[in-house]
Amino acid sequence: MMISSAERQYVQLIELIRTHGFEAHPTKGTTLSIFGGSIIMRPEEVPLLIGRKIYTDGLVGELRAFISNEATVKGFESYGCNFWGAWGNEDGTLDVDYARLLHNFNGVNQLERLIDNLKNKPHSRKHVISLWDPSSEAKQVPCVLSYQWSVQGKKLDMIWTQRSADVMIGLASDMFSAWLFNQLIAKTVGLEPGTVTINIGDAHIYKDHLTGMYDYIDCVWRCENEKTPKVHLVGDIYDFGFKLEDYAPGKTIKFDLKV
């Protein structure tokens, strides 16, 4: 059975929440939660789940839309990302702090500054993009607080920090998105991709996701897949080609999106 080290950590996090999580009652439904968790991903392993299918088209499209600073549902859909419509306004616009703050945080284009500093000041300890704006009134405030990079020799490591993670939906996708983001940033600045660490504050599983969670756990340990997924990238963060090969996961397991 070919299960990545990232998926092993993901399963361990699920088991920790299932056995030791406290019951919480946020606005979107009852959860089992823990405070504090992490997953470390190797650059050579594509962190796509084998126990259930993760649809990469929408995640790649989402990243393209963020980089292009899209702010409408149709704009996201034009890149193949169809799930942001859940947070759309009546006129089709989106309050997307991910894209807005990436390109303009108090007048600073954080993405452009990051690329420039990685190229010209590689040993700086200020390679940070912040997505937390306490004055924001967006419908969907980012679950991600920040991205931080460090140049380790010829490799680029990244820490992706989240205040909150819906483990069965969001985190399963975030693992791949974080890995892909660092791969592309590394290509853009002429470095090799390094380790990606996801640090999580509130890691939670909604109680109405528990049936699907047990289904996933059962599937992942019975999976007999022997293939290892591979990703081929060309270009840079601003214009890239993406191809996925040898991804043969288990069945699709659906979880209701919490809006």
C-alpha positions in Angstrom: 0.0 0.0 0.0 1.5 3.3 -1.1 0.4 5.9 1.5 2.5 9.1 1.8 4.0 10.2 5.1 1.7 13.2 4.9 -1.4 11.0 4.8 -0.1 9.0 7.7 0.2 12.2 9.7 -3.3 13.2 8.5 -4.8 9.9 9.7 -3.0 10.3 13.1 -4.5 13.8 13.5 -8.0 12.4 12.7 -7.5 9.7 15.4 -6.3 12.2 17.9 -9.4 14.4 17.3 -11.7 11.4 17.4 -10.4 10.1 20.7 -9.4 13.3 22.5 -11.3 16.1 20.9 -13.5 18.3 23.0 -17.1 19.1 21.9 -17.5 22.6 20.6 -20.5 24.5 19.3 -19.4 27.2 16.7 -21.8 28.8 14.3 -21.6 26.1 11.6 -22.3 23.0 13.7 -21.1 20.9 16.5 -17.5 19.7 16.2 -14.9 17.6 17.9 -11.8 19.8 18.2 -8.2 20.0 19.4 -6.0 23.0 19.6 -2.6 22.6 18.0 -1.5 20.2 15.3 0.9 19.9 12.4 1.7 18.0 9.2 5.1 18.0 7.6 5.3 17.3 3.8 8.3 16.2 1.9 9.0 17.9 -1.5 9.3 14.6 -3.4 5.9 13.3 -2.1 2.7 14.6 -3.6 0.4 14.9 -0.6 -2.8 13.7 -2.2 -4.9 11.4 -0.2 -5.2 7.8 -1.3 -8.0 6.8 1.0 -10.4 9.1 -0.9 -10.3 11.1 -4.1 -9.1 14.7 -3.9 -10.1 16.7 -7.0 -7.1 18.8 -8.0 -8.6 20.8 -10.9 -10.5 23.1 -8.5 -7.5 23.5 -6.3 -5.2 24.4 -9.1 -7.8 26.8 -10.5 -8.2 28.4 -7.1 -4.5 29.1 -6.9 -4.5 30.5 -10.4 -7.5 32.8 -9.4 -5.7 34.0 -6.3 -2.5 34.8 -8.3 -4.7 36.7 -10.9 -6.4 38.6 -8.1 -9.9 37.5 -9.2 -12.8 38.9 -7.3 -15.9 37.3 -9.0 -17.5 33.9 -9.0 -17.2 33.8 -12.8 -13.6 34.7 -12.6 -12.8 31.7 -10.3 -15.0 29.5 -12.5 -13.0 30.5 -15.6 -10.0 28.9 -14.0 -11.9 25.7 -13.2 -12.6 26.5 -9.5 -16.3 26.1 -8.9 -16.6 26.0 -5.1 -16.2 29.7 -4.2 -19.7 30.4 -5.4 -21.0 29.4 -2.0 -19.6 32.7 -0.7 -20.6 34.9 -3.6 -22.6 38.0 -3.3 -25.9 38.6 -5.2 -24.0 40.5 -7.9 -21.5 37.7 -8.4 -18.7 39.4 -6.6 -16.6 37.7 -4.0 -15.1 39.0 -0.7 -11.9 37.1 -1.1 -9.3 38.2 1.4 -6.9 35.5 0.1 -6.5 37.2 -3.2 -7.0 40.8 -2.0 -4.3 40.7 0.8 -1.9 38.7 -1.4 -1.8 41.7 -3.8 -2.6 44.6 -1.6 -2.1 44.8 2.1 -2.0 48.4 3.1 -0.6 49.2 -0.4 2.0 46.4 -0.4 1.9 43.7 -3.1 3.0 40.9 -0.8 3.6 38.3 -3.5 5.8 40.6 -5.6 7.8 41.6 -2.5 8.3 38.0 -1.5 9.6 37.0 -5.0 11.9 40.0 -5.1 13.3 39.4 -1.6 13.8 35.7 -2.1 15.9 36.5 -5.2 17.9 39.4 -3.7 17.8 38.9 0.1 17.6 35.1 0.4 18.9 34.9 4.0 16.3 37.4 5.3 14.0 36.3 8.1 11.2 38.4 6.7 9.9 36.2 3.9 6.3 36.4 5.2 2.9 36.8 3.6 0.2 37.7 6.1 -3.5 37.0 5.5 -4.9 38.3 8.8 -6.5 41.7 8.5 -8.5 42.4 11.8 -10.4 45.2 10.1 -11.8 42.9 7.4 -15.5 42.4 7.0 -15.2 39.7 4.3 -17.8 36.9 4.3 -15.0 34.3 4.4 -12.1 35.4 6.5 -9.0 33.3 5.6 -8.4 30.2 7.6 -4.7 30.7 6.8 -3.0 33.3 8.9 0.3 33.4 7.1 2.9 31.8 4.9 6.6 32.0 5.8 9.7 30.9 3.8 13.3 30.1 4.6 16.1 29.5 2.1 18.1 26.5 3.4 21.1 26.3 1.1 19.5 25.7 -2.3 16.2 24.6 -1.0 13.1 26.6 -0.1 11.2 25.5 3.0 7.7 26.9 3.9 5.6 27.1 7.0 1.8 27.5 6.4 0.0 28.6 9.5 -3.8 28.1 9.9 -6.0 29.5 12.7 -8.7 26.9 11.8 -8.9 23.7 9.8 -12.0 21.7 8.8 -10.0 18.4 8.8 -12.2 16.3 6.6 -12.8 18.9 3.8 -10.4 21.9 4.1 -7.2 20.3 5.4 -7.4 17.4 2.9 -7.2 20.0 0.2 -4.9 22.5 2.0 -2.1 19.8 2.2 -1.9 19.7 -1.6 -2.4 23.5 -2.1 0.4 24.3 0.4 2.8 21.8 -1.3 1.9 23.1 -4.8 2.3 26.8 -3.7 5.8 26.1 -2.4 6.8 24.1 -5.5 5.8 27.1 -7.7 7.4 29.7 -5.6 10.7 27.7 -5.6 10.6 27.4 -9.4 9.9 31.1 -9.7 13.0 32.1 -7.7 15.3 29.4 -9.0 15.5 27.2 -5.9 14.6 23.6 -5.2 11.4 23.0 -3.2 12.0 21.9 0.3 9.8 20.8 3.3 6.4 22.3 3.8 5.0 22.4 7.4 1.3 23.1 8.1 0.7 24.3 11.6 -2.9 24.4 12.8 -4.6 26.2 15.7 -8.2 24.8 15.9 -8.3 21.4 14.1 -11.8 20.1 14.1 -14.2 17.5 12.6 -17.9 18.3 12.3 -20.0 15.7 14.0 -22.1 15.2 10.8 -18.8 14.3 9.0 -18.1 11.4 11.3 -19.8 8.8 9.1 -17.6 9.8 6.2 -14.6 10.0 8.4 -15.0 6.3 9.4 -15.6 5.4 5.8 -12.3 7.1 4.9 -10.3 5.5 7.7 -11.7 2.1 6.6 -10.8 2.8 3.0 -7.3 4.1 3.6 -6.1 0.9 5.4 -7.7 -1.4 2.8 -6.2 0.5 -0.1 -4.1 -1.7 -2.4 -2.9 1.0 -4.7 0.7 0.6 -5.7 1.1 3.8 -7.7 2.7 7.0 -6.5 1.2 10.2 -7.8 3.5 12.6 -9.8 3.1 16.2 -10.6 4.8 17.9 -13.6 5.1 21.7 -13.5 6.3 24.1 -16.1 6.6 27.9 -15.9 6.4 30.0 -12.8 3.8 31.1 -10.2 2.4 33.7 -12.6 1.9 31.4 -15.6 2.3 27.6 -15.0 1.3 24.4 -16.6 0.2 21.5 -14.4 -0.1 17.8 -15.1 -1.0 15.0 -12.6 -0.1 11.4 -13.3 -0.5 8.0 -11.5 -3.1 9.3 -9.0 -5.3 6.3 -8.3 -7.2 6.9 -5.0 -10.0 5.1 -3.4 -13.6 6.1 -3.8 -15.2 9.5 -3.6 -16.5 10.3 -0.1 -18.6 13.4 0.0 -18.8 15.8 3.0 -21.2 18.7 3.3 -19.5 22.1 2.9 -20.0 24.4 5.9 -20.8 27.9 4.6 
